[in-house]
């Protein structure tokens, strides 16, 4: 071997040796790095309106939101200013629930936060509104739950307490911790 061939061979080995770590690092998968695209919504909608029907074609849920963002990899959908309607029976007016923010999870559970108001659209119902800061609703069973302070208003009464649960199908409401009840027309 002459000097020129030996010099070229040594130069080649030097280049390989200095870049060996770079080649090895670039071949390994980047599984430990958090994916930034997970935090980007799969799609967004503005002034969205969605109606959900059961197997018989009867309207069961309706939701309107000013902004909706769906995150498929994370398993939830975010709503801004959601207005959610629960239809219990076809011949009865629905319950309307509004809030500033909402999150719908893949297991058909929705959490509503900030200025939550549950309003009966029935004019002859004893219970008219429920106000709280947080509520979780199981959409499959139409059961609501909150552990936050709550104000329940009806015809000539106001009840304040901490937490409640409600079964919309049976129209059963349970106040978890009663604080006060005020009777009268100007409550």
C-alpha positions as CSV (number, residue, x, y, z in Angstrom):
1,X,0.0,0.0,0.0
2,X,1.3,3.4,-0.8
3,X,1.1,6.5,1.3
4,X,-1.7,8.0,-0.7
5,X,-4.0,5.0,-0.3
6,X,-3.1,4.7,3.4
7,X,-3.8,8.5,3.9
8,X,-7.2,8.2,2.2
9,X,-8.1,5.1,4.2
10,X,-7.1,6.8,7.5
11,X,-9.1,9.9,6.5
12,X,-12.1,7.7,5.7
13,X,-11.8,5.9,9.1
14,X,-11.5,9.3,10.9
15,X,-14.7,10.6,9.2
16,X,-16.5,7.4,10.1
17,X,-15.3,7.4,13.7
18,X,-16.3,11.1,14.3
19,X,-19.8,10.6,12.7
20,X,-20.5,7.2,14.2
21,X,-22.6,8.6,17.2
22,X,-24.5,10.9,14.8
23,X,-25.4,8.0,12.5
24,X,-26.4,5.8,15.5
25,X,-28.6,8.5,17.1
26,X,-30.4,9.3,13.9
27,X,-31.4,5.6,13.4
28,X,-33.0,5.2,16.8
29,X,-36.7,5.9,17.0
30,X,-37.8,9.1,18.8
31,X,-40.4,7.4,21.1
32,X,-39.3,9.2,24.3
33,X,-39.9,12.6,22.8
34,X,-43.5,14.0,23.3
35,X,-45.4,14.4,20.1
36,X,-46.2,18.1,19.6
37,X,-49.0,17.2,17.1
38,X,-51.1,15.6,19.9
39,X,-51.7,19.1,21.3
40,X,-53.1,20.3,17.9
41,X,-56.8,19.6,17.4
42,X,-57.7,17.2,14.6
43,X,-60.5,19.6,13.6
44,X,-62.2,22.8,14.7
45,X,-65.7,24.1,14.2
46,X,-67.4,27.4,14.9
47,X,-71.1,27.8,15.7
48,X,-71.4,24.1,15.6
49,X,-74.8,22.4,16.0
50,X,-75.1,18.6,16.6
51,X,-78.2,16.5,17.1
52,X,-78.0,12.9,18.4
53,X,-80.8,10.4,17.8
54,X,-81.5,7.0,19.3
55,X,-82.1,3.7,17.4
56,X,-85.8,4.6,16.9
57,X,-84.9,8.0,15.4
58,X,-86.0,10.0,18.5
59,X,-83.9,13.1,19.3
60,X,-82.0,12.5,22.6
61,X,-79.3,15.2,22.8
62,X,-78.6,18.4,21.0
63,X,-75.5,20.6,21.5
64,X,-74.5,24.0,20.2
65,X,-71.2,25.6,20.8
66,X,-69.5,28.8,19.6
67,X,-66.2,26.9,19.2
68,X,-65.5,23.2,19.2
69,X,-62.1,21.5,19.0
70,X,-61.6,17.7,18.7
71,X,-58.5,16.0,20.0
72,X,-58.6,12.4,18.8
73,X,-55.3,11.3,20.2
74,X,-56.2,12.6,23.6
75,X,-59.7,11.3,23.5
76,X,-61.8,14.4,24.1
77,X,-63.6,17.4,22.5
78,X,-63.5,20.9,23.9
79,X,-66.4,23.3,23.7
80,X,-66.6,27.1,24.3
81,X,-70.0,28.4,25.4
82,X,-71.8,25.1,25.0
83,X,-75.6,24.9,25.1
84,X,-76.6,21.4,25.7
85,X,-80.2,20.0,25.5
86,X,-81.3,16.7,27.1
87,X,-84.5,15.2,25.7
88,X,-85.8,12.7,28.3
89,X,-89.1,11.8,26.6
90,X,-90.5,12.7,23.2
91,X,-93.6,14.4,24.6
92,X,-91.7,16.5,27.3
93,X,-89.8,19.7,26.9
94,X,-86.0,19.2,27.2
95,X,-83.6,20.4,29.9
96,X,-81.2,23.0,28.7
97,X,-77.7,23.3,30.1
98,X,-75.4,26.2,29.4
99,X,-71.8,26.9,30.5
100,X,-68.7,28.8,29.5
101,X,-66.6,25.7,28.8
102,X,-67.2,22.0,28.3
103,X,-65.3,18.8,27.6
104,X,-66.8,15.7,26.0
105,X,-65.0,12.4,26.6
106,X,-65.0,9.3,24.5
107,X,-67.0,7.4,27.2
108,X,-70.0,9.7,26.6
109,X,-69.4,11.8,29.6
110,X,-69.4,15.6,29.4
111,X,-68.0,18.0,32.0
112,X,-69.3,21.6,32.0
113,X,-67.5,24.4,33.9
114,X,-67.9,28.1,34.8
115,X,-71.4,29.6,35.1
116,X,-73.3,26.3,34.6
117,X,-77.0,26.8,34.4
118,X,-79.5,23.9,34.1
119,X,-82.9,25.1,33.0
120,X,-86.2,23.2,32.7
121,X,-88.0,24.3,29.6
122,X,-91.2,23.0,31.1
123,X,-93.4,25.9,32.2
124,X,-95.3,23.8,34.8
125,X,-92.2,22.2,36.5
126,X,-91.6,22.7,40.2
127,X,-87.9,23.0,39.7
128,X,-86.9,25.7,37.2
129,X,-83.1,26.3,37.3
130,X,-80.0,24.9,38.9
131,X,-76.8,27.1,39.0
132,X,-73.3,25.8,39.8
133,X,-69.7,26.1,38.7
134,X,-69.2,22.5,37.6
135,X,-71.2,19.5,36.5
136,X,-70.6,16.1,35.0
137,X,-73.2,14.4,32.9
138,X,-73.3,10.7,32.0
139,X,-75.0,11.0,28.6
140,X,-75.9,7.3,28.3
141,X,-77.8,7.2,31.6
142,X,-78.7,11.0,31.7
143,X,-77.3,11.3,35.2
144,X,-75.8,14.6,36.5
145,X,-73.5,15.1,39.4
146,X,-71.7,18.1,41.0
147,X,-69.7,18.5,44.2
148,X,-69.6,22.3,44.0
149,X,-71.9,24.9,45.6
150,X,-75.3,24.9,44.0
151,X,-78.4,27.1,43.9
152,X,-81.7,25.5,43.0
153,X,-84.6,27.8,42.1
154,X,-88.3,27.0,41.5
155,X,-91.7,28.6,41.9
156,X,-91.5,30.7,45.1
157,X,-88.4,29.1,46.6
158,X,-84.5,29.1,46.4
159,X,-82.4,26.3,47.9
160,X,-78.6,26.6,48.4
161,X,-76.3,23.7,49.1
162,X,-73.1,22.0,48.2
163,X,-73.3,19.4,45.6
164,X,-76.2,17.5,44.0
165,X,-77.0,14.5,41.8
166,X,-79.9,14.2,39.4
167,X,-81.4,11.3,37.4
168,X,-83.1,13.0,34.5
169,X,-85.0,9.9,33.5
170,X,-86.7,9.6,36.9
171,X,-86.7,13.3,37.6
172,X,-85.0,12.6,41.0
173,X,-82.8,15.3,42.4
174,X,-80.7,14.9,45.5
175,X,-79.0,17.8,47.3
176,X,-75.8,16.4,49.0
177,X,-75.4,19.1,51.6
178,X,-78.2,21.6,52.3
179,X,-77.3,25.1,53.4
180,X,-80.5,27.1,53.3
181,X,-83.9,27.4,51.8
182,X,-85.8,30.6,51.2
183,X,-89.5,30.6,50.5
184,X,-91.5,33.5,49.0
185,X,-92.1,35.4,45.8
186,X,-89.1,37.7,46.1
187,X,-86.3,35.2,46.9
